[in-house]
Amino acid sequence: MANQIRLTKWLAASLLAVFVLGLLGCDSRPRERIVSFDGLTMGTSFSVKWVAEDDTRVASIRAKAGALLAEVNRQMSTYIDDSELSKLNSVELGYAQTIPAELMFVLQESQRISEWTDGAFDVTVGPLVNLWGFGPDGRIIHAPTDEQIEHLRERIGYRFVELIPATRQVRRLGEQYIDLSAIAKGYGVDALANLLEQEGVDRYLVEIGGELRAEGLKPDGSAWKLAIEAPVAGVERVAQTIISLESDAVATSGDYRNYFEEDGVRYSHTIDPRTARPITHRLASVTVIRPTCAEADALATALMVMGEEQGYNFAIEHNVKAFFISKGAEGFITRATPDFEAYLN
């Protein structure tokens, strides 16, 4: 496959679409080094790395990070029956449910991006995700019928979720089911980054399930190097291209790992809220760089839904740094917005 770089080392704990390169090296400042810890959260892996003179604070920060991520899960998971989000999804229609400030923030961000992308991103798409076999209800053997799809379309629509920020209340105006899986990991990355900054750390790289945020330089004065994975299903990671990151967040959305096939038809896990069906275009993955990982996470999903042409045009019009990998007749076709090209190595 042309212009691809085979890697011998990668972050192997999760299905990463973007992974970290070159964490080790010859430090120009001998006293500084990269300290780190990792673990599991949100059904995937996470890692936290920062520049320090020693590892004396690793245990303390690890404990705080674990508590923080547990709280994010407690609020935003649809897999936890008594999470704040599960409670919101189960209250009677029209009832104004009070929610924590963090959950309100994520819902506000979600609605902002839904409006911005004209519904390509929609956190109420959950029932369709479940119907197509990619949600908590588990896999399906056969694709749903047109009747099943049309029945659930009535429950889709971010505009039917009313947010009342002044009192931190949410009211579902219809039978909407809110699923934050396309933004919660990004929010978790931002929360970890904020924790490090509160601890006085200003040079770090944090990651949850392939969504990352970097700040500052490594001990040798170089930027953090990340590989954008080629959208090839398989065990071995193959890098499509390399980017350098100093003070940004990056997220990737792709359809090449989570799908099912029936009668020769491939059904992607990426559901277009506007059609209620899996995407069918040639876009295989899209990587987005933004100041926050929550926004990068949601926008990557939205651009993936839009497809290669509409997504690229949206990114150009709205100054979104994005890198698109599409399926071609003889391999992959890559396309970067001009602002993204500055990050390429």
Buried (B, 14 or more C-beta within 10 A) or exposed (E): EEEBEEBEEBBEBBEBBBBBBBBEEEBEEEEBBBBBBBEEBBEBBBBBBBBBEEEEBBEEBBEBBBEBBEBBBBBBBBEEEEBBBBEBBEEEEEEEBEBBEBBBBBBEBBBEBBEBBEBBBBBBBBBBBBBBBBBEEEEBEEBBEEEBBEBBBEBBBBBBBEBEEEEBBBBBEBBBBBBBBBBBBBBBBBBBBEBBEEBEBEBBBBBBBBBBBBBBBBBEEEBBBBBBBBBBEEEEBBBBBBBBBBEBBBBBBBBBBEBBEEEEEEBBBBBBBBEBBBBEBBBBBBBBBBEBBBBBBBBBBBBBBBBBBBBBEBBEEEEBBBBBBBBEEEEBBBBBBEBBEEBEE
